[in-house]
Amino acid sequence: AQRVTQPEKLLSVFKGAPVELKCNYSYSGSPELFWYVQYSRQRLQLLLRHISRESIKGFTADLNKGETSFHLKKPFAQEEDSAMYYCALSGSNYQLIWGAGTKLIIKP
Amino acid sequence: KAGVTQTPRYLIKTRGQQVTLSCSPISGHRSVSWYQQTPGQGLQFLFEYFSETQRNKGNFPGRFSGRQFSNSRSEMNVSTLELGDSALYLCASSLEGARGLAFFGQGTRLTVV
């Protein structure tokens, strides 16, 4: 079965501290994985995708096929990072499979 | 390029009524997906349309339906509204072949009273 799991509904860290948002997936095949972000009162938007292997707003995510994970990391959190983060997997039938989301709160 | 546009932005309906929401995708995008977003359930996939055909469907009752027009604009309809249908309904469009690269509208906030 195709599934995306984000184990933390809420993650709260202090400004300047490292952030890691966890995402695990279940998929038979070569997955395409994404992180989407939704800032307060803004539309849901793509943050990054694993095939790009790029850093966006200081965030990176590495696909670990052995651990079936795609965790989102940032070494030093900023207050503007506070948002809802969704991990998603592109399935074989073009459908995006979504995790439940993690609300990230950065404390000043 | 204009983004994904959803209308109306806000709606208040009474139980038992029906509602139609509209989504205009980015020009050139032929795939349109609909989602229901609630604080408790997160993002729940409703259905996806491509070239006027429903290509994927989520686990929602038959009261939820949709369609897509030849210009790729899409509508979703909810009949016999229930209180639990109160949610933010999101539409996303994407290019065929750009798997996973979805562009979202700002949503329609539906409140059922």
Chai-1 contact restraints between the chains, C-beta under 6 A:
chainA,res_idxA,chainB,res_idxB,connection_type,confidence,min_distance_angstrom,max_distance_angstrom,comment,restraint_id
A,E32,B,R99,contact,1.0,0.0,6.0,A-B,restraint_1
A,E32,B,G100,contact,1.0,0.0,6.0,A-B,restraint_2
A,F34,B,G100,contact,1.0,0.0,6.0,A-B,restraint_3
A,R43,B,F104,contact,1.0,0.0,6.0,A-B,restraint_4
A,R43,B,Q106,contact,1.0,0.0,6.0,A-B,restraint_5
A,L44,B,F104,contact,1.0,0.0,6.0,A-B,restraint_6
A,S90,B,R99,contact,1.0,0.0,6.0,A-B,restraint_7
A,S90,B,G100,contact,1.0,0.0,6.0,A-B,restraint_8
A,N93,B,N56,contact,1.0,0.0,6.0,A-B,restraint_9
A,Y94,B,R99,contact,1.0,0.0,6.0,A-B,restraint_10
A,Q95,B,N56,contact,1.0,0.0,6.0,A-B,restraint_11
A,L96,B,G100,contact,1.0,0.0,6.0,A-B,restraint_12
A,W98,B,L43,contact,1.0,0.0,6.0,A-B,restraint_13
A,A100,B,G42,contact,1.0,0.0,6.0,A-B,restraint_14
A,G101,B,G42,contact,1.0,0.0,6.0,A-B,restraint_15
